[in-house]
Amino acid sequence: MLDKNHLQLLVENIKDSYLICGNNLIVNDDGKSTGIDFFNSNKFSPKIFKTNKDILKRILLCGNCFQGASMMMTKEFAERLLPFPENIEYHDLWMSSLASAQNKFSYTTEIVTLYRQHSLQVTRKSIKAEQFYISRLELISNLKKNNIYKENAKEIENIEKFLLNQNNLSGRVKNTVYFFENYKYIHPLKYKHIFHYLKYLLKGL
């Protein structure tokens, strides 16, 4: 469900970006507010994720928290998006990754849509760590094919290396420094704790 001012809010905030995403308010079966917005429910904090590099790392190391229904894009970006890669899980994941990789993504915390979450609704499947690594490596592969992410090329290469080291204990040990340097992207809004690191060594992300 769209907020009556959603277009105005997105147009006012997109500026020179290719893609902008607004926040949404989660409502129940009766359309009443739960008091929870989508960004907060997905541990997305504007205080932490300030730049496109921050957002890209958040997407690739933790998960996407931007909904396609709350997005608006330029014509130029829409033409560049198509065709969607066949192995991409979600279209909004591809859109937010591609735009942030080019430093052309922006967001507003203003509510632009109402998201009805039914009492029995399952919106996100829990996936095993290995599946997550594979999906993110495929996403990185598709970003490379586009060859338009020069601003964040080094960062994407570092993330790829980090993910490729996930399959065994020795690889995860090699990732120790990167894990702590990028903790806020891997475990948003959680304080660093040795328990989280030990869990990572044993099981991965």
MOHU-V216961 format. One record per run of one state. SS is the DSSP state (a for helix, b for strand, c for the rest). FROM is the first residue (numbers start at 1). LEN is the number of residues. If there is no record, write none. Layout:
ss-><SS	SS>
from-><FROM	FROM>
len-><LEN	LEN>
This chain:
ss-><c	b	c	a	c	b	c	b	a	c	a	c	a	b	c	a	c	a	c	b	c	a	c	a	c	a	c	a	c	a	c	a	c>
from-><1	2	3	6	15	19	28	33	38	42	52	62	68	71	74	75	82	91	102	105	117	129	147	150	168	169	175	176	182	183	187	194	204>
len-><1	1	3	9	4	9	5	5	4	10	10	6	3	3	1	7	9	11	3	12	12	18	3	18	1	6	1	6	1	4	7	10	2>
